[in-house]
């Protein structure tokens, strides 16, 4: 993913609210499955890591991206933005 594409997706995610919160239990198989389904439907999602989660948000983002075959757009503080382009009818026209 190019820096232009990251900037575009990041700007699209600015107005979004986090749809998932990662808490004390950190990453469970159920959360990974739910995240995978959400990314499949929405393509671009924002996740909040709560204060009671002891894991590093960057590590969490890397693990989620690996397990859901998505890409980390950005990690800002305790917010994670992930993207996976849909196979058909993508909502996002990424710059080249």
WOWO-V912757 format. One record per residue. PSI is psi as a letter, one per 40 degrees, with the letter a starting at -180 (999 if undefined). NEAR is the number of other ideal C-beta (glycine too) atoms within 12 Angstrom. Layout:
# WOWO-V912757
psi: <PSI PSI>
near: <NEAR NEAR>
This chain:
# WOWO-V912757
psi: <h i d d d d d d d d d d e d e i i h e i h h a d e b h i d d d d d d d d d d d d d d d h i h i h h i d e h e i h d d d d d d d d d d d e f a i h d i h h b f h h h i h h h i d i f h e h g h i 999>
near: <24 13 13 13 22 23 18 23 34 27 18 25 30 17 9 25 13 23 24 34 25 35 20 14 17 23 31 19 13 14 26 27 17 23 36 25 18 26 33 23 16 27 30 37 36 35 44 26 32 21 14 14 24 15 23 17 31 19 20 35 35 20 27 39 30 19 22 30 17 33 28 33 38 30 27 20 17 24 30 43 40 44 38 32 24 18 9 8 10 16 16 22 14 23 15 8>
